Amino acid sequence: MVGSKTGAGNGKSLYRVRVREGGAVVVERLELGEWIEDLVELPDGRLVLWNGRNTIQVVEAGNQIFSACIGCHAVRKEVHGVGPDLVGVVGGKVATHKNYDYSKAMAQFGGTWTPERLDKFLTDPQATVPGTTMDFEGIADPETRRKIVEYLEEMTQHWKDTKR
């Protein structure tokens, strides 16, 4: 794990670096919302992150369920990756984030992303929104999908709380 005070985006990230034979083979960026001055791993595997001022965050392994999504999606309002940012997706209207060019299929899908609707989409994006440009087979495990939806709800609430 590597903390970041500067770097891609705003520098408020933690990077999980997978190393094989002495070299990095995969780097996954996890957006945290705070600069990382120092980090330490606890005996139970949790990470304690300090921003150098007044914030300490504890990152648990369960939160990493979303890391597969980070390759394409940001969890930061109006900061897009290959896919749109996912802040506010649960409970939000479909295909409405600013400055993101949604596929015609997604734009026509319309409605609101309820937890149930998002779960269905995560199960099989192509069957749920035929013609979507999301190149992803889906997630068969309902527990994994549930955790992703919960994580997205938590991130949205965190974003709302920090904006007050």
Accessible surface in RSA format (square Angstrom, percent):
REM  Atomic radii and reference values for relative SASA: ProtOr
REM  Chains: A
REM  Algorithm: Lee & Richards
REM  Probe-radius: 1.40
REM  Slices: 20
REM RES _ NUM      All-atoms   Total-Side   Main-Chain    Non-polar    All polar
REM                ABS   REL    ABS   REL    ABS   REL    ABS   REL    ABS   REL
RES MET A   1    85.20  44.1  34.15  22.6  51.05 121.5  25.14  21.4  60.05  79.6
RES VAL A   2    78.74  51.8  75.66  68.5   3.08   7.4  78.74  68.4   0.00   0.0
RES GLY A   3    26.01  32.1   0.00   N/A  26.01  32.1   3.71  10.2  22.30  49.9
RES SER A   4    11.10   9.4   6.12   8.2   4.98  11.5  10.14  21.6   0.96   1.3
RES LYS A   5   103.24  50.4  95.85  58.8   7.39  17.6  57.19  51.5  46.05  49.1
RES THR A   6   112.58  80.1 101.47 102.9  11.11  26.5  72.72  97.7  39.85  60.2
RES GLY A   7    52.06  64.2   0.00   N/A  52.06  64.2  32.81  90.0  19.24  43.1
RES ALA A   8    65.97  60.7  46.27  71.4  19.71  44.8  59.05  83.2   6.92  18.3
RES GLY A   9    64.69  79.8   0.00   N/A  64.69  79.8  26.08  71.6  38.61  86.5
RES ASN A  10    33.91  23.4  16.67  16.1  17.23  41.5  25.98  62.5   7.93   7.7
RES GLY A  11     0.00   0.0   0.00   N/A   0.00   0.0   0.00   0.0   0.00   0.0
RES LYS A  12    45.48  22.2  45.48  27.9   0.00   0.0   3.62   3.3  41.86  44.6
RES SER A  13     0.00   0.0   0.00   0.0   0.00   0.0   0.00   0.0   0.00   0.0
RES LEU A  14     0.13   0.1   0.13   0.1   0.00   0.0   0.13   0.1   0.00   0.0
RES TYR A  15    36.15  16.9  36.15  20.6   0.00   0.0  32.77  24.6   3.38   4.2
RES ARG A  16    54.30  22.8  54.30  27.7   0.00   0.0  23.16  31.6  31.14  18.9
RES VAL A  17    43.75  28.8  26.98  24.4  16.77  40.4  26.98  23.4  16.77  45.5
RES ARG A  18   102.27  42.9  97.48  49.7   4.78  11.4  28.00  38.3  74.26  45.0
RES VAL A  19    92.69  61.0  64.22  58.1  28.47  68.6  64.22  55.8  28.47  77.2
RES ARG A  20   150.34  63.1 141.35  72.1   8.99  21.4  51.91  70.9  98.43  59.7
RES GLU A  21   188.36 108.1 136.26 103.1  52.10 124.1  66.14 127.9 122.22  99.8
RES GLY A  22    78.44  96.7   0.00   N/A  78.44  96.7  35.94  98.6  42.50  95.2
RES GLY A  23    32.29  39.8   0.00   N/A  32.29  39.8  32.29  88.6   0.00   0.0
RES ALA A  24    66.76  61.4  30.87  47.6  35.89  81.6  30.98  43.6  35.78  94.8
RES VAL A  25    77.70  51.1  43.95  39.8  33.75  81.3  50.79  44.1  26.91  73.0
RES VAL A  26    65.92  43.4  59.86  54.2   6.06  14.6  65.72  57.1   0.20   0.5
RES VAL A  27    86.44  56.9  56.28  51.0  30.16  72.7  56.28  48.9  30.16  81.8
RES GLU A  28    25.56  14.7  21.83  16.5   3.73   8.9  16.36  31.6   9.20   7.5
RES ARG A  29    58.12  24.4  55.62  28.4   2.50   5.9  24.02  32.8  34.10  20.7
RES LEU A  30    15.34   8.5  14.68  10.5   0.66   1.7  15.34  10.8   0.00   0.0
RES GLU A  31    23.19  13.3  12.47   9.4  10.71  25.5   8.68  16.8  14.51  11.8
RES LEU A  32    29.32  16.3  18.57  13.3  10.75  27.0  23.78  16.7   5.54  14.9
RES GLY A  33    35.85  44.2   0.00   N/A  35.85  44.2  21.71  59.6  14.14  31.7
RES GLU A  34    44.27  25.4  44.00  33.3   0.27   0.6   7.85  15.2  36.42  29.7
RES TRP A  35    88.62  35.6  88.47  42.8   0.15   0.3  80.06  42.7   8.56  13.9
RES ILE A  36     8.60   4.9   2.77   2.1   5.83  14.1   2.77   2.0   5.83  15.8
RES GLU A  37    80.62  46.3  55.79  42.2  24.83  59.1   8.57  16.6  72.05  58.8
RES ASP A  38    87.45  61.3  81.49  81.1   5.96  14.1  16.12  37.9  71.33  71.1
RES LEU A  39    49.39  27.5  30.37  21.7  19.01  47.8  32.62  22.9  16.77  45.1
RES VAL A  40    86.06  56.6  82.82  75.0   3.25   7.8  86.06  74.8   0.00   0.0
RES GLU A  41   115.72  66.4  92.59  70.0  23.14  55.1  23.96  46.3  91.77  74.9
RES LEU A  42    50.52  28.1  47.56  34.0   2.97   7.5  47.94  33.7   2.58   6.9
RES PRO A  43   146.97 107.1 101.91  92.9  45.06 163.8 115.83  95.6  31.15 193.6
RES ASP A  44    96.82  67.8  56.52  56.3  40.30  95.3  50.39 118.6  46.43  46.3
RES GLY A  45    36.46  45.0   0.00   N/A  36.46  45.0  21.75  59.7  14.71  32.9
RES ARG A  46    85.13  35.7  84.73  43.2   0.40   1.0  17.28  23.6  67.86  41.1
RES LEU A  47    14.14   7.9  14.14  10.1   0.00   0.0  14.14   9.9   0.00   0.0
RES VAL A  48    32.08  21.1  30.66  27.8   1.43   3.4  30.66  26.6   1.43   3.9
RES LEU A  49     2.32   1.3   1.03   0.7   1.29   3.2   1.24   0.9   1.08   2.9
RES TRP A  50   102.37  41.1 102.06  49.4   0.31   0.7  91.76  48.9  10.62  17.2
RES ASN A  51     7.87   5.4   1.81   1.8   6.05  14.6   1.12   2.7   6.74   6.5
RES GLY A  52    28.28  34.9   0.00   N/A  28.28  34.9   5.23  14.4  23.05  51.6
RES ARG A  53   149.27  62.7 118.55  60.4  30.72  73.1  73.13  99.9  76.13  46.1
RES ASN A  54   134.68  92.9  97.03  93.8  37.64  90.6  41.56 100.0  93.12  90.0
RES THR A  55    39.30  28.0  35.71  36.2   3.59   8.5  24.04  32.3  15.26  23.1
RES ILE A  56   116.62  66.4  88.14  65.7  28.47  68.6  88.14  63.5  28.47  77.3
RES GLN A  57    44.34  24.8  40.06  29.3   4.28  10.2  19.13  40.7  25.22  19.1
RES VAL A  58    70.08  46.1  45.50  41.2  24.57  59.2  45.50  39.5  24.57  66.7
RES VAL A  59    14.42   9.5  12.65  11.5   1.77   4.3  12.73  11.1   1.69   4.6
RES GLU A  60    90.75  52.1  90.36  68.4   0.40   0.9  12.89  24.9  77.86  63.6
RES ALA A  61    81.93  75.3  65.98 101.8  15.95  36.3  70.62  99.5  11.31  30.0
RES GLY A  62    49.05  60.5   0.00   N/A  49.05  60.5  38.07 104.5  10.98  24.6
RES ASN A  63    61.49  42.4  55.74  53.9   5.75  13.8   6.58  15.8  54.90  53.1
RES GLN A  64    33.79  18.9  28.56  20.9   5.22  12.4  22.30  47.5  11.49   8.7
RES ILE A  65    54.24  30.9  38.02  28.3  16.22  39.1  45.18  32.5   9.07  24.6
RES PHE A  66     3.26   1.6   3.26   2.0   0.00   0.0   3.26   2.0   0.00   0.0
RES SER A  67    12.32  10.4   8.92  11.9   3.40   7.8   0.08   0.2  12.24  17.1
RES ALA A  68    88.25  81.1  55.56  85.7  32.69  74.4  64.72  91.1  23.53  62.3
RES CYS A  69    23.67  17.9  16.98  18.9   6.69  15.7   7.89  20.0  15.78  17.0
RES ILE A  70    25.09  14.3  13.39  10.0  11.70  28.2  13.39   9.6  11.70  31.8
RES GLY A  71    67.20  82.9   0.00   N/A  67.20  82.9  39.21 107.6  27.99  62.7
RES CYS A  72    59.72  45.2  58.66  65.4   1.06   2.5   9.39  23.8  50.33  54.3
RES HIS A  73    23.75  13.0  21.40  14.9   2.35   6.0  16.89  17.4   6.86   8.0
RES ALA A  74    16.13  14.8  10.25  15.8   5.88  13.4  15.78  22.2   0.35   0.9
RES VAL A  75    15.27  10.1   3.66   3.3  11.61  28.0   3.66   3.2  11.61  31.5
RES ARG A  76    88.78  37.3  86.72  44.2   2.07   4.9  16.89  23.1  71.89  43.6
RES LYS A  77    68.02  33.2  56.53  34.7  11.48  27.3  27.24  24.5  40.78  43.4
RES GLU A  78    69.39  39.8  51.24  38.8  18.16  43.2  11.69  22.6  57.70  47.1
RES VAL A  79    53.42  35.2  50.14  45.4   3.28   7.9  53.42  46.4   0.00   0.0
RES HIS A  80    47.25  25.8  16.89  11.7  30.35  77.6  16.90  17.4  30.35  35.3
RES GLY A  81    41.29  50.9   0.00   N/A  41.29  50.9  28.69  78.7  12.60  28.2
RES VAL A  82   120.68  79.4  99.85  90.4  20.83  50.2 108.45  94.2  12.22  33.2
RES GLY A  83     7.28   9.0   0.00   N/A   7.28   9.0   7.28  20.0   0.00   0.0
RES PRO A  84    21.87  15.9  21.87  19.9   0.00   0.0  21.87  18.1   0.00   0.0
RES ASP A  85     0.37   0.3   0.00   0.0   0.37   0.9   0.00   0.0   0.37   0.4
RES LEU A  86    23.03  12.8  22.72  16.3   0.30   0.8  22.72  16.0   0.30   0.8
RES VAL A  87     2.29   1.5   2.21   2.0   0.08   0.2   2.29   2.0   0.00   0.0
RES GLY A  88    20.72  25.5   0.00   N/A  20.72  25.5  13.75  37.7   6.97  15.6
RES VAL A  89    15.96  10.5  12.55  11.4   3.40   8.2  15.96  13.9   0.00   0.0
RES VAL A  90    21.06  13.9   6.86   6.2  14.20  34.2   6.86   6.0  14.20  38.5
RES GLY A  91    56.16  69.3   0.00   N/A  56.16  69.3  29.60  81.2  26.57  59.5
RES GLY A  92    19.65  24.2   0.00   N/A  19.65  24.2  19.38  53.2   0.27   0.6
RES LYS A  93   146.79  71.6 134.34  82.4  12.45  29.6  77.82  70.0  68.97  73.5
RES VAL A  94     7.47   4.9   0.04   0.0   7.43  17.9   0.06   0.1   7.41  20.1
RES ALA A  95    24.00  22.1   2.06   3.2  21.94  49.9   2.06   2.9  21.94  58.1
RES THR A  96    84.20  59.9  57.03  57.8  27.18  64.8  48.34  64.9  35.86  54.2
RES HIS A  97    33.12  18.1  23.16  16.1   9.96  25.5  18.70  19.3  14.42  16.8
RES LYS A  98   136.27  66.5 128.18  78.6   8.08  19.2  83.37  75.0  52.89  56.3
RES ASN A  99   135.97  93.8  94.29  91.1  41.69 100.4  36.43  87.7  99.54  96.2
RES TYR A 100    54.95  25.7  35.89  20.4  19.06  49.6  20.77  15.6  34.18  42.1
RES ASP A 101   137.97  96.6 112.90 112.4  25.07  59.3  42.56 100.2  95.42  95.2
RES TYR A 102    40.46  18.9  23.25  13.2  17.21  44.8  20.24  15.2  20.22  24.9
RES SER A 103    20.22  17.1   4.62   6.2  15.60  35.9  15.25  32.5   4.97   7.0
RES LYS A 104   156.70  76.4 143.30  87.9  13.41  31.9  91.94  82.8  64.77  69.0
RES ALA A 105    20.44  18.8   8.50  13.1  11.94  27.2  14.50  20.4   5.94  15.7
RES MET A 106    20.40  10.6  20.40  13.5   0.00   0.0  19.60  16.7   0.80   1.1
RES ALA A 107    60.39  55.5  38.88  60.0  21.51  48.9  39.81  56.1  20.58  54.5
RES GLN A 108   128.32  71.8  95.44  69.8  32.88  78.3  43.97  93.6  84.36  64.0
RES PHE A 109    53.54  26.8  29.95  18.6  23.58  61.4  37.65  22.8  15.88  45.5
RES GLY A 110    23.01  28.4   0.00   N/A  23.01  28.4  23.01  63.1   0.00   0.0
RES GLY A 111    50.69  62.5   0.00   N/A  50.69  62.5  33.52  92.0  17.17  38.5
RES THR A 112    54.27  38.6  48.71  49.4   5.56  13.2  25.88  34.8  28.39  42.9
RES TRP A 113    15.84   6.4  15.84   7.7   0.00   0.0   7.66   4.1   8.18  13.3
RES THR A 114    55.83  39.7  55.06  55.8   0.77   1.8  50.71  68.1   5.12   7.7
RES PRO A 115    53.35  38.9  51.04  46.5   2.31   8.4  51.61  42.6   1.74  10.8
RES GLU A 116   128.52  73.8 118.28  89.5  10.24  24.4  72.57 140.4  55.95  45.7
RES ARG A 117    61.47  25.8  56.57  28.8   4.90  11.7  28.17  38.5  33.30  20.2
RES LEU A 118     9.64   5.4   9.64   6.9   0.00   0.0   9.64   6.8   0.00   0.0
RES ASP A 119    43.18  30.2  43.18  43.0   0.00   0.0  12.19  28.7  31.00  30.9
RES LYS A 120   130.48  63.7 126.43  77.6   4.06   9.7  72.74  65.5  57.75  61.5
RES PHE A 121    11.42   5.7  11.42   7.1   0.00   0.0  11.42   6.9   0.00   0.0
RES LEU A 122    12.76   7.1  12.76   9.1   0.00   0.0  12.76   9.0   0.00   0.0
RES THR A 123    57.06  40.6  48.93  49.6   8.13  19.4  46.67  62.7  10.39  15.7
RES ASP A 124    56.81  39.8  56.81  56.5   0.00   0.0  14.45  34.0  42.35  42.2
RES PRO A 125     0.24   0.2   0.24   0.2   0.00   0.0   0.24   0.2   0.00   0.0
RES GLN A 126    81.18  45.4  76.66  56.0   4.53  10.8  50.95 108.4  30.23  22.9
RES ALA A 127    72.27  66.4  40.80  63.0  31.47  71.6  51.44  72.4  20.83  55.2
RES THR A 128    17.36  12.3   4.60   4.7  12.76  30.4   4.93   6.6  12.43  18.8
RES VAL A 129     2.77   1.8   2.36   2.1   0.41   1.0   2.77   2.4   0.00   0.0
RES PRO A 130   100.10  73.0  84.89  77.4  15.20  55.3  88.08  72.7  12.02  74.7
RES GLY A 131    53.55  66.0   0.00   N/A  53.55  66.0  34.67  95.1  18.88  42.3
RES THR A 132    10.93   7.8   3.06   3.1   7.87  18.8   0.00   0.0  10.93  16.5
RES THR A 133   106.60  75.8  81.48  82.6  25.12  59.9  67.36  90.5  39.24  59.3
RES MET A 134    50.97  26.4  41.36  27.4   9.61  22.9  44.07  37.5   6.90   9.1
RES ASP A 135   147.84 103.6 114.41 113.9  33.43  79.0  35.16  82.7 112.69 112.4
RES PHE A 136    74.49  37.3  63.72  39.5  10.77  28.0  69.88  42.4   4.61  13.2
RES GLU A 137   169.44  97.3 142.74 108.0  26.70  63.6  65.15 126.0 104.29  85.1
RES GLY A 138    20.91  25.8   0.00   N/A  20.91  25.8   1.54   4.2  19.38  43.4
RES ILE A 139    28.10  16.0  24.97  18.6   3.13   7.5  28.06  20.2   0.05   0.1
RES ALA A 140    95.73  88.0  69.36 107.0  26.37  60.0  75.31 106.1  20.42  54.1
RES ASP A 141    67.93  47.6  62.38  62.1   5.55  13.1  31.36  73.8  36.57  36.5
RES PRO A 142    84.03  61.2  80.85  73.7   3.18  11.5  81.17  67.0   2.85  17.7
RES GLU A 143    76.70  44.0  73.71  55.8   2.99   7.1  42.21  81.7  34.49  28.2
RES THR A 144    32.15  22.9  31.69  32.1   0.46   1.1  16.30  21.9  15.85  24.0
RES ARG A 145    22.30   9.4  22.30  11.4   0.00   0.0   0.00   0.0  22.30  13.5
RES ARG A 146   103.71  43.5  98.88  50.4   4.82  11.5  65.51  89.5  38.20  23.2
RES LYS A 147    78.29  38.2  74.82  45.9   3.47   8.3  27.82  25.0  50.47  53.8
RES ILE A 148     4.33   2.5   4.33   3.2   0.00   0.0   4.33   3.1   0.00   0.0
RES VAL A 149     8.85   5.8   8.85   8.0   0.00   0.0   8.85   7.7   0.00   0.0
RES GLU A 150    70.01  40.2  69.33  52.4   0.68   1.6  23.98  46.4  46.03  37.6
RES TYR A 151    29.60  13.8  27.56  15.7   2.04   5.3  10.74   8.1  18.86  23.2
RES LEU A 152     3.63   2.0   3.52   2.5   0.11   0.3   3.52   2.5   0.11   0.3
RES GLU A 153    69.48  39.9  62.23  47.1   7.25  17.3  25.94  50.2  43.53  35.5
RES GLU A 154    96.55  55.4  89.72  67.9   6.83  16.3  40.37  78.1  56.18  45.9
RES MET A 155    46.87  24.3  44.88  29.7   1.99   4.7  30.67  26.1  16.20  21.5
RES THR A 156    10.69   7.6  10.69  10.8   0.00   0.0  10.69  14.4   0.00   0.0
RES GLN A 157    82.43  46.1  81.69  59.7   0.73   1.7  40.44  86.1  41.99  31.8
RES HIS A 158    84.45  46.2  80.73  56.1   3.72   9.5  55.57  57.3  28.88  33.6
RES TRP A 159    68.56  27.5  67.37  32.6   1.19   2.8  65.71  35.0   2.85   4.6
RES LYS A 160   100.39  49.0  96.67  59.3   3.72   8.8  47.82  43.0  52.57  56.0
RES ASP A 161    71.62  50.2  56.20  55.9  15.42  36.5  24.07  56.6  47.55  47.4
RES THR A 162    84.16  59.9  50.87  51.6  33.28  79.3  52.57  70.6  31.59  47.8
RES LYS A 163   135.37  66.0 102.62  63.0  32.75  78.0  49.33  44.4  86.04  91.7
RES ARG A 164   211.42  88.8 144.40  73.6  67.02 159.6  92.98 127.1 118.44  71.8
END  Absolute sums over single chains surface
CHAIN  1 A     9758.9       7351.2       2407.7       5360.5       4398.5
END  Absolute sums over all chains
TOTAL          9758.9       7351.2       2407.7       5360.5       4398.5
